[in-house]
């Protein structure tokens, strides 16, 4: 029996917080055991620090520290004079977050995706008295369904282990765990009477599984080899074991109503609706089949899947399912929408009476013209209150809670989406992020129960994620972001450097200061787009701030070259500066063409296509994180045969470029990687400049449509190529960045905007 907790919250929270606290309780009989979580976080400390430094920390999990069940708190004490530093917490995650806080605030350390800086002083500094910190939120959530494809797709266990450590250190206690689900679906489909060939035809390839899971796509990039299923099952077991050992709640997938076309062969009378196309794909790869909510197959398939899933992986009672992700439902009738929503939840509850449905709220944001008040109310009201947990996915920019009366009483998590497609490019809306969670918590009758980090792709703009992770433990915004970003740089590099601090303050006021609804972390720079005369290269910031930050980082480099984080950031800012230069030279190319100045066009176009882009590729090649060869090598390493390796590599190439067979979502997942710049972006720009010059020389208008037909041949040739790319860095980042700056920097630092 679930009872409501008497928390100091608005009345509507009292009923469902008890239900949310129950989620994860059964599996935590093992995973939540204090001794097990203590052992897990001690092992994390050894992995992070090494055995001897880790021994200087006394780490322990004590549930009784939490003032209220389900909340997270950590206490720091001791240290100084060789005494051990005590880190106690209400869960493994809380202890890990406390360890991270001590390392950050007392030792000036830094832990990020790209690097760690762990110069521990000896002896370890003492904690004055006892420092206690409690998160004001039940949940600190992590991931987006798309992250599984844009970032995690080729990961092995060692890479997953590092990510779960990062999650724990940043206090994440709720995260998707969706690996291996296709193996479970295969069992269910075979049990229903589908053939193996029909199942193989249905699944997408690995790089596109996220959209297969949400019902947007089928077949594209497939089939999935048997070895893929086996490896993903193995990974999922290890992921779940580690997450549960640290006290995290993993979110498992559930049935949302999407079925393979072959269901209609096995069950000719089944009531299905074929939805419209998605992402410019035709029905060969989209137009998924959606079961009618009243069809008897709906609860059958939903319960079969969840039983088999729970049998294989156990459960923590929170399940994710997305029924109308970027797809218009067959009807706007609230009665239909309520029935479709209820069918999804009832299929969960039939197997797990304690089920809570985690729903990405993106559907309300993506199609606001469809999702009027009645339609939103139908979905939110179709699930018992407290049994639907909504991710307000893009809340830093376009929050949904403000126009739905806090999701009509259903609990929600305020999420920062930030990044689309895993693009590179310096971007952030730090002030909006800083203010957002507090504003949502104080919203009238707020039902906010957590904060979330939900990018489509990771491994970029690490300052943004450091801030968001910290906000999961704060009631109020950071009071001074300028001071905060300076401390961030100092910890990140392991030393205070005035030029580096000033560089970061310039980045804060420019690329990281996007405001308004137009802000989206999707890189649409001309550099990574198919060239045309209609591109808009304007930005919301003064480009001279980027160029000056570039100069300052180079000035700081003699004292910071030993820092891998500094070298990464110097490369990233150099990359950004070159991206800005491409935009500026593009404007010169376009102006020269429009004024019919052939010499000016050739001069500016020559610099852009034959100087800037090759230099960018050379700089990128100096860092492991910016190599196309690394991405493709990871893809091939998953395979158990040459044929599999070729399939996975083709998936990886398509995702970065054409995305579909005809450039269906062209360049959505663009990256700036050595090799990709040289052999994909550069040939496009060279052909564009040559075509414009030819047009002027012959006195005929430039034909964009013909150019796009020609350029598609180049793009497709890149995808289908078997060319090998380096997977180890070459050259020195600092030397290369300085070389580029001396060639292009002084002119631009002088005042380009």
C-alpha positions in Angstrom: 0.0 0.0 0.0 1.4 3.4 -1.0 0.8 6.3 1.3 1.4 10.0 0.6 4.3 11.6 2.4 3.7 14.8 4.4 6.3 17.0 2.9 6.4 20.8 3.0 5.2 21.1 -0.5 2.1 22.4 -2.3 -1.0 20.2 -1.6 -1.1 18.6 -5.0 2.4 17.2 -4.4 1.4 15.3 -1.3 -0.5 12.6 -3.2 2.0 11.6 -5.8 5.4 12.0 -4.0 4.7 8.8 -2.1 4.2 7.0 -5.4 7.4 8.4 -6.9 9.4 7.4 -3.8 8.1 3.9 -4.1 9.5 3.7 -7.7 12.7 1.7 -7.4 12.0 0.4 -4.0 11.9 -3.3 -4.8 15.2 -3.5 -6.7 16.8 -1.3 -4.0 16.3 -4.2 -1.7 19.5 -5.3 -3.3 20.8 -2.3 -5.2 19.9 0.1 -2.3 21.6 -1.8 0.4 23.8 0.6 2.4 26.8 -1.8 2.4 26.5 -2.4 -1.3 26.3 1.2 -2.2 29.2 2.1 0.1 31.3 -0.6 -1.6 30.3 0.8 -5.0 31.2 4.4 -4.2 34.5 3.3 -2.7 35.3 1.4 -5.9 34.4 4.6 -7.8 36.9 6.6 -5.7 39.6 4.1 -6.4 38.9 4.3 -10.2 39.0 8.0 -10.0 41.9 8.7 -7.7 43.9 5.5 -7.4 44.1 3.2 -4.4 46.3 5.2 -2.2 44.6 8.6 -2.5 41.2 7.0 -2.3 42.2 5.5 1.1 42.4 9.0 2.5 38.6 9.2 2.3 36.2 7.6 4.7 33.0 7.0 2.6 29.8 5.6 3.9 26.1 5.4 3.0 23.7 6.1 5.8 20.0 6.2 4.9 19.1 7.8 8.2 20.9 11.0 7.2 18.0 12.0 5.0 15.4 14.2 6.7 12.8 12.7 4.4 12.7 9.4 2.7 14.0 9.5 -0.9 15.8 12.8 -0.6 19.6 13.0 -1.0 22.0 14.7 1.5 25.7 14.5 2.0 27.9 15.6 4.9 31.6 16.4 4.7 34.1 16.5 7.7 37.5 15.7 8.8 40.7 16.0 6.8 43.8 18.1 7.7 47.0 16.9 9.3 46.7 13.5 7.7 43.2 12.8 9.1 40.8 11.1 6.7 38.1 13.1 5.0 34.7 11.9 6.0 32.0 11.8 3.3 28.7 10.5 4.4 25.5 10.4 2.4 22.0 9.1 2.2 22.8 7.1 -1.0 25.7 6.0 -3.0 25.0 8.9 -5.4 24.9 11.3 -2.5 28.3 10.1 -1.3 29.7 10.4 -4.8 28.3 13.9 -5.1 29.8 14.8 -1.7 33.2 13.4 -2.8 33.0 15.5 -6.0 32.1 18.6 -4.0 35.1 18.1 -1.7 37.5 17.6 -4.6 36.1 20.6 -6.4 35.7 23.1 -3.6 38.6 22.1 -1.2 41.1 20.7 -3.7 40.4 22.7 -6.9 39.9 19.5 -8.9 37.7 19.1 -12.0 36.1 16.1 -13.6 34.6 16.3 -17.1 33.9 14.2 -20.2 37.1 15.3 -22.0 39.5 15.2 -19.1 40.1 15.2 -15.3 42.3 17.4 -13.2 43.1 15.8 -9.9 46.0 17.4 -8.3 45.4 16.6 -4.7 47.2 18.7 -2.0 49.0 16.8 0.7 47.8 16.6 3.4 44.2 16.9 2.3 42.6 20.2 3.4 40.4 20.1 6.6 36.7 20.7 6.3 35.7 23.4 8.9 33.3 21.8 11.2 30.8 19.7 9.3 29.4 20.8 5.9 26.0 19.5 5.1 24.1 19.8 1.8 20.8 18.5 0.7 19.3 18.5 -2.8 16.0 20.3 -2.9 14.8 17.9 -5.6 13.8 14.2 -5.5 15.4 13.6 -8.9 18.5 14.7 -10.9 17.8 13.2 -14.2 20.1 12.5 -17.2 19.8 11.6 -20.9 17.5 12.1 -23.9 16.3 9.2 -25.9 18.4 10.5 -28.8 21.6 10.5 -26.7 21.6 6.7 -27.0 22.2 7.1 -30.8 24.1 10.3 -31.1 26.6 9.6 -28.4 26.4 6.1 -26.7 25.8 3.9 -29.8 29.3 2.4 -30.1 30.2 2.4 -26.4 31.8 -0.6 -24.7 31.7 -1.3 -21.0 34.8 0.7 -20.0 33.3 3.8 -21.6 30.0 3.1 -19.9 31.7 2.7 -16.6 33.3 6.1 -16.9 30.0 7.7 -17.8 28.2 6.1 -14.8 31.0 7.4 -12.6 30.5 10.9 -14.1 26.8 10.6 -13.4 27.3 9.6 -9.8 29.9 12.3 -9.1 27.4 14.9 -10.5 24.6 13.6 -8.4 22.5 11.9 -11.1 20.0 9.5 -9.6 17.6 8.9 -12.4 18.7 7.9 -15.9 17.6 6.0 -19.0 18.9 2.4 -19.4 17.6 1.4 -22.8 20.4 -0.8 -24.2 19.4 -4.3 -25.2 15.7 -3.7 -25.7 15.6 -4.9 -29.3 16.7 -8.3 -28.1 13.7 -8.4 -25.8 11.4 -7.2 -28.6 12.8 -9.9 -30.9 11.7 -12.5 -28.3 8.2 -11.0 -28.1 7.8 -10.7 -31.9 8.8 -14.3 -32.4 6.4 -15.4 -29.7 3.6 -13.5 -31.6 4.4 -15.3 -34.8 6.6 -12.9 -36.8 9.4 -14.5 -38.8 13.0 -13.6 -38.2 13.2 -12.0 -41.6 10.2 -9.8 -40.7 11.9 -8.7 -37.5 15.2 -8.1 -39.3 13.4 -5.9 -41.8 11.7 -3.9 -39.0 14.7 -2.9 -36.8 16.7 0.2 -37.8 20.5 0.1 -37.8 22.4 0.9 -34.5 22.9 4.6 -35.3 19.2 5.1 -35.7 17.7 3.0 -33.0 16.5 6.0 -31.0 14.0 6.9 -33.7 13.0 3.3 -34.1 12.2 3.1 -30.4 10.0 6.3 -30.6 8.2 5.0 -33.7 9.6 7.6 -36.1 11.5 5.1 -38.3 11.8 1.4 -39.2 14.2 -0.5 -41.3 16.6 2.3 -42.1 20.2 1.3 -41.6 19.4 -2.2 -40.6 19.3 -5.1 -40.1 20.6 -5.7 -36.6 23.0 -8.7 -36.5 22.5 -11.4 -33.8 25.8 -10.4 -32.3 24.5 -6.9 -31.7 21.7 -8.2 -29.6 24.0 -10.4 -27.5 26.5 -7.6 -26.9 23.7 -5.1 -25.9 22.2 -7.6 -23.5 25.6 -8.0 -21.8 26.1 -4.2 -21.7 22.6 -3.6 -20.2 23.2 -6.1 -17.4 26.5 -4.4 -16.5 24.9 -0.9 -16.8 22.0 -1.8 -14.5 24.2 -3.6 -12.0 26.4 -0.5 -11.6 23.6 2.0 -11.6 21.7 0.1 -9.0 24.8 -0.5 -6.9 25.3 3.3 -6.7 21.7 3.9 -5.7 20.5 5.2 -9.1 17.1 4.5 -10.5 17.3 3.2 -14.0 14.4 3.9 -16.4 13.5 0.9 -18.5 11.6 1.1 -21.8 7.9 0.2 -22.2 5.4 -0.4 -25.1 4.1 2.8 -26.7 1.8 1.2 -29.3 4.1 1.1 -32.3 4.3 -2.3 -34.1 6.0 -3.8 -37.1 4.0 -3.9 -40.3 4.2 -7.7 -40.2 1.7 -7.7 -37.3 -1.0 -7.2 -39.9 0.0 -10.5 -41.5 -0.1 -12.5 -38.3 -3.3 -10.8 -37.1 -5.3 -9.7 -40.2 -8.1 -8.2 -38.1 -5.9 -6.0 -36.0 -6.9 -2.4 -35.7 -3.9 -0.3 -36.7 -3.4 3.2 -38.1 -0.5 4.0 -40.3 0.9 7.4 -39.3 2.3 10.0 -41.6 5.9 10.2 -42.7 8.6 11.7 -40.5 11.8 13.6 -41.2 11.3 13.7 -45.0 11.5 9.9 -45.1 9.0 8.1 -47.3 7.0 5.1 -46.1 9.7 2.7 -46.9 11.3 3.8 -43.7 8.7 5.8 -41.8 4.9 5.9 -41.6 4.8 3.6 -38.6 1.9 1.4 -37.6 0.1 2.4 -34.3 -2.2 0.0 -32.6 -5.6 1.3 -31.7 -5.9 1.7 -27.9 -9.0 -0.5 -27.8 -7.5 -3.4 -29.8 -7.0 -6.5 -27.6 -3.4 -6.8 -28.9 -2.4 -3.6 -27.2 -2.4 -4.9 -23.6 -1.2 -8.3 -24.8 1.9 -6.9 -26.5 2.6 -4.3 -23.8 2.4 -6.9 -21.0 4.4 -9.5 -23.0 7.2 -7.0 -23.5 7.3 -5.7 -19.9 7.2 -9.2 -18.4 10.1 -10.4 -20.6 12.0 -7.2 -19.9 11.5 -7.5 -16.1 12.4 -11.2 -16.2 15.7 -10.4 -17.9 16.6 -7.1 -16.1 14.4 -6.8 -13.0 12.8 -3.4 -12.5 12.9 -0.2 -10.6 9.3 0.6 -11.6 9.9 3.7 -13.8 9.4 3.2 -17.5 9.9 5.4 -20.5 7.6 5.4 -23.6 7.0 8.1 -26.3 3.8 7.6 -28.2 3.6 10.7 -30.5 7.1 11.9 -30.7 7.2 14.5 -33.6 4.3 12.6 -35.2 0.7 14.0 -35.4 -1.8 11.6 -33.8 -4.5 10.2 -36.0 -7.1 12.3 -34.2 -7.2 15.5 -32.2 -10.3 14.3 -30.3 -9.5 14.4 -26.6 -11.3 11.1 -26.1 -9.0 9.4 -28.5 -5.8 10.9 -27.0 -6.9 10.0 -23.5 -7.6 6.4 -24.6 -4.3 6.1 -26.4 -2.4 7.4 -23.3 -4.4 5.2 -20.9 -3.6 2.2 -23.0 0.1 2.7 -22.7 -0.1 3.1 -18.9 -2.5 0.3 -18.3 -0.2 -2.1 -20.2 2.5 -1.1 -17.7 0.3 -1.4 -14.7 -1.0 -4.8 -15.7 2.5 -6.1 -15.2 3.8 -3.7 -12.5 1.2 -2.3 -10.1 3.8 0.3 -9.0 4.6 1.5 -12.5 5.4 5.1 -13.1 5.5 6.4 -16.7 8.3 8.8 -17.6 7.2 10.8 -20.6 9.3 13.2 -22.7 7.2 16.3 -22.9 8.8 17.1 -26.3 5.5 16.2 -28.1 3.8 19.3 -26.5 6.7 21.5 -27.5 7.3 20.3 -31.0 3.7 20.6 -32.3 2.1 23.4 -30.2 -0.5 24.1 -32.9 -1.9 20.5 -32.4 -1.5 20.3 -28.7 -4.1 22.8 -27.5 -5.3 22.9 -23.9 -7.9 20.2 -24.4 -5.5 17.8 -26.1 -2.8 18.3 -23.4 -5.4 17.8 -20.7 -6.5 14.6 -22.3 -3.0 13.1 -22.1 -2.1 14.4 -18.7 -5.4 13.4 -17.2 -5.5 9.8 -18.6 -2.9 8.6 -16.1 -3.5 8.6 -12.3 -2.0 11.6 -10.7 1.6 10.8 -9.6 2.0 7.9 -12.0 3.1 10.1 -14.9 6.4 11.9 -14.6 6.9 14.4 -17.3 10.2 15.7 -18.6 9.9 19.4 -19.5 12.6 18.7 -22.0 13.5 22.1 -23.4 12.6 24.1 -20.3 15.6 26.5 -20.4 14.2 27.9 -23.6 10.5 26.9 -24.1 9.1 25.6 -20.8 5.8 23.8 -21.0 4.9 23.9 -17.3 4.1 27.6 -17.5 1.3 27.1 -20.1 -0.1 23.8 -18.7 -0.6 24.9 -15.1 2.4 22.8 -14.0 1.3 19.9 -16.2 -2.1 19.9 -14.7 -0.9 18.5 -11.4 1.4 15.8 -12.7 5.0 15.8 -11.4 7.6 17.1 -13.8 11.3 17.5 -14.1 12.8 20.8 -15.3 15.2 19.7 -18.0 18.0 21.5 -19.9 18.1 20.1 -23.5 20.9 22.4 -24.7 22.3 20.4 -27.6 20.7 19.0 -30.8 22.3 16.3 -32.9 25.5 16.2 -30.9 26.8 19.2 -32.8 30.1 20.9 -32.1 29.9 24.6 -31.6 30.2 26.9 -28.5 26.7 27.5 -27.3 24.8 28.1 -24.2 22.1 30.1 -22.5 23.7 30.1 -19.1 21.7 32.8 -17.5 18.4 31.2 -18.6 19.7 27.8 -17.3 20.8 29.4 -14.0 17.4 31.0 -13.3 15.2 28.3 -14.7 15.0 25.6 -12.0 14.4 28.0 -9.2 11.7 29.8 -11.1 10.0 26.5 -11.8 10.2 25.4 -8.2 8.6 28.7 -7.1 5.9 28.6 -9.8 2.4 28.8 -8.3 1.3 25.3 -7.3 4.5 23.9 -8.8 4.7 20.1 -9.2 8.4 20.2 -10.0 10.3 17.2 -8.5 13.6 17.4 -10.2 16.2 18.8 -12.5 17.4 17.2 -15.7 20.2 17.2 -18.2 18.8 16.0 -21.5 21.0 16.8 -24.5 20.7 14.9 -27.7 24.4 14.5 -27.8 27.2 14.9 -25.2 30.9 15.7 -25.3 30.7 19.4 -25.9 30.3 22.7 -24.0 31.3 21.1 -20.7 30.8 24.4 -18.8 27.1 24.2 -19.5 26.7 20.8 -18.0 28.9 21.6 -14.9 26.5 24.5 -14.1 23.4 22.4 -14.7 24.7 19.6 -12.5 25.4 22.0 -9.7 21.9 23.5 -9.9 20.5 20.1 -9.0 21.8 20.7 -5.5 21.0 24.4 -5.2 17.7 26.1 -4.1 18.8 29.4 -5.6 20.6 30.5 -8.8 24.3 31.0 -8.8 24.6 34.7 -7.7 27.5 35.7 -9.9 28.1 33.7 -13.1 31.2 35.7 -14.0 32.9 34.7 -10.8 31.6 31.2 -11.1 33.0 30.8 -14.6 36.4 32.1 -13.5 36.5 29.5 -10.7 35.4 26.9 -13.3 38.4 27.8 -15.4 40.8 27.7 -12.5 39.7 24.3 -11.4 39.6 23.0 -14.9 43.2 24.0 -15.6 44.6 23.4 -12.1 45.9 26.9 -11.9 44.7 30.5 -11.8 45.6 32.4 -14.9 44.3 35.9 -15.5 44.2 35.6 -19.3 42.3 32.4 -19.1 39.8 33.8 -16.6 39.2 36.8 -18.9 38.8 34.6 -21.9 36.0 32.6 -20.1 34.3 35.8 -19.1 34.2 36.9 -22.7 32.8 33.6 -23.8 30.2 33.9 -21.0 29.0 37.2 -22.3 29.0 36.0 -25.9 28.5 32.4 -27.1 27.2 31.4 -23.6 24.7 34.3 -23.3 22.0 33.3 -25.8 18.6 34.6 -24.7 15.1 34.3 -26.1 13.1 31.6 -27.8 15.3 31.7 -30.9 18.2 30.1 -28.9 18.7 26.5 -29.9 21.9 24.5 -29.5 21.9 23.4 -33.1 24.9 24.5 -35.2 23.6 26.1 -38.4 26.9 27.7 -39.3 27.6 27.9 -43.1 30.6 25.7 -42.4 28.5 22.6 -41.7 25.6 23.3 -44.1 25.2 22.5 -47.8 26.4 25.8 -49.4 23.9 28.2 -51.0 23.4 31.9 -51.5 20.6 32.0 -49.0 22.3 31.1 -45.8 22.1 33.4 -42.8 25.4 33.6 -41.0 24.3 36.1 -38.3 24.9 35.3 -34.7 23.5 36.7 -31.4 26.9 37.7 -30.1 29.8 39.9 -31.1 32.3 37.7 -32.9 35.2 39.9 -31.7 34.6 38.5 -28.2 35.4 35.0 -29.6 38.5 36.2 -31.4 39.7 38.0 -28.2 39.1 35.0 -26.1 41.1 33.0 -28.6 44.0 35.5 -28.3 43.9 35.4 -24.5 43.9 31.6 -24.3 47.0 31.6 -26.6 48.6 34.2 -24.3 47.9 32.0 -21.3 49.2 28.9 -23.0 52.9 29.0 -21.8 51.7 28.4 -18.3 48.9 25.9 -19.0 50.1 23.6 -21.8 50.5 20.7 -19.3 46.7 20.8 -18.8 44.8 18.5 -21.2 41.6 20.4 -20.4 43.3 23.6 -21.5 44.6 22.1 -24.7 41.1 20.8 -25.4 39.5 24.2 -24.8 42.2 26.0 -26.9 41.4 23.7 -29.7 37.6 24.2 -29.3 37.9 28.0 -29.2 40.2 27.9 -32.2 37.7 25.7 -34.0 35.0 28.2 -33.1 37.1 31.1 -34.3 37.6 29.3 -37.7 33.9 28.7 -37.9 33.3 32.4 -37.4 35.9 33.2 -40.1 34.1 30.8 -42.5 30.9 32.8 -42.0 32.7 36.1 -42.6 34.4 34.9 -45.7 31.1 33.4 -46.9 29.6 36.8 -46.7 32.4 38.2 -48.8 31.9 35.4 -51.4 28.2 36.1 -51.6 28.7 39.8 -51.9 31.3 39.4 -54.6 28.9 37.1 -56.6 26.0 39.4 -56.2 28.1 42.3 -57.4 29.6 40.2 -60.2 33.1 40.6 -58.9 34.9 37.5 -60.1 38.3 38.5 -58.6 36.9 39.2 -55.2 34.9 36.0 -55.3 38.0 33.9 -56.1 40.0 35.7 -53.5 37.5 35.2 -50.6 36.4 31.8 -51.8 40.0 30.7 -52.2 40.7 31.6 -48.6 37.6 29.9 -47.3 37.8 26.6 -49.3 41.5 26.2 -49.7 43.0 27.8 -46.6 40.6 28.0 -43.7 39.1 24.5 -44.0 42.3 22.6 -44.5 43.8 24.5 -41.5 40.7 23.6 -39.4 41.1 20.0 -40.3 44.8 20.1 -39.3 44.0 21.6 -35.9 41.2 19.1 -35.2 43.6 16.3 -36.0 45.7 17.2 -32.9 43.1 16.0 -30.4 41.5 12.5 -29.9 38.1 14.0 -29.3 37.9 15.6 -32.8 38.8 12.6 -35.1 36.4 11.0 -37.6 38.7 8.0 -37.4 37.9 7.5 -33.7 34.1 7.5 -34.4 34.4 5.0 -37.2 36.9 2.9 -35.4 34.5 2.6 -32.4 31.8 1.6 -34.8 33.9 -1.1 -36.4 35.1 -2.4 -33.0 31.6 -3.4 -32.0 31.4 -5.8 -34.9 32.2 -9.6 -35.0 32.8 -9.8 -38.7 33.9 -7.6 -41.6 30.4 -7.4 -42.9 29.1 -6.2 -39.6 31.9 -3.7 -39.4 31.0 -2.3 -42.8 27.4 -2.0 -41.8 28.2 -0.1 -38.6 30.7 2.2 -40.3 28.1 3.0 -43.0 25.6 3.8 -40.2 28.1 6.1 -38.6 28.9 8.0 -41.8 25.2 8.4 -42.7 24.4 9.8 -39.2 27.0 12.5 -39.4 26.0 13.6 -42.9 23.0 12.6 -45.1 21.1 11.0 -42.1 18.9 9.2 -44.7 19.3 7.7 -48.1 18.5 11.0 -49.9 19.8 13.6 -47.4 16.5 13.4 -45.6 17.7 15.2 -42.5 20.8 16.6 -44.0 23.6 17.6 -41.7 21.4 17.6 -38.6 24.0 15.7 -36.6 26.9 17.7 -38.1 30.3 17.4 -36.3 33.6 19.2 -36.8 36.0 16.2 -37.0 39.4 15.8 -38.7 38.6 13.9 -41.9 35.0 14.9 -42.0 36.1 18.5 -42.6 38.7 17.5 -45.2 36.6 15.0 -47.2 33.0 16.1 -46.7 32.7 19.8 -45.9 35.8 21.0 -47.9 34.8 19.4 -51.2 31.3 20.9 -50.9 32.7 24.4 -50.4 35.3 24.0 -53.2 32.5 22.9 -55.6 30.4 25.9 -54.5 33.1 28.4 -55.1 34.0 26.9 -58.5 30.3 26.8 -59.5 29.8 30.5 -58.6 33.0 31.5 -60.4 31.9 29.5 -63.5 28.5 31.2 -63.4 30.1 34.6 -63.4 32.6 33.7 -66.0 29.9 32.5 -68.4 27.4 35.2 -67.5 24.6 32.8 -66.5 22.7 32.6 -63.2 23.9 30.2 -60.6 21.6 27.2 -60.5 21.2 26.0 -56.9 19.1 22.9 -57.9 21.7 21.7 -60.3 24.4 22.4 -57.7 22.5 20.3 -55.2 22.3 17.4 -57.6 26.0 17.6 -58.2 26.8 18.0 -54.5 24.7 15.1 -53.5 27.0 12.9 -55.6 30.0 14.1 -53.5 28.1 13.6 -50.2 27.0 10.1 -51.1 30.5 9.2 -52.3 31.8 10.1 -48.8 29.2 8.0 -47.1 29.8 5.0 -49.4 33.6 5.4 -49.2 35.8 2.9 -47.4 38.6 5.4 -46.9 40.4 4.9 -43.6 41.0 7.8 -41.2 43.5 8.3 -38.5 42.3 7.4 -35.0 45.3 8.9 -33.1 46.0 12.6 -32.8 48.8 14.2 -34.9 50.5 17.5 -34.2 50.6 19.9 -31.3 47.4 21.7 -30.5 49.1 24.8 -29.1 51.5 25.2 -32.0 48.8 24.7 -34.6 46.4 27.1 -32.9 49.2 29.7 -32.7 49.9 29.2 -36.4 46.3 29.7 -37.4 46.0 32.8 -35.2 49.1 34.4 -36.7 47.6 33.8 -40.2 44.1 35.0 -39.5 43.7 36.3 -36.0 45.1 39.8 -35.8 42.9 41.2 -38.6 39.7 39.8 -36.9 40.6 40.5 -33.3 40.9 44.1 -34.4 37.1 44.4 -34.6 35.1 42.1 -36.6 31.5 41.6 -35.4 
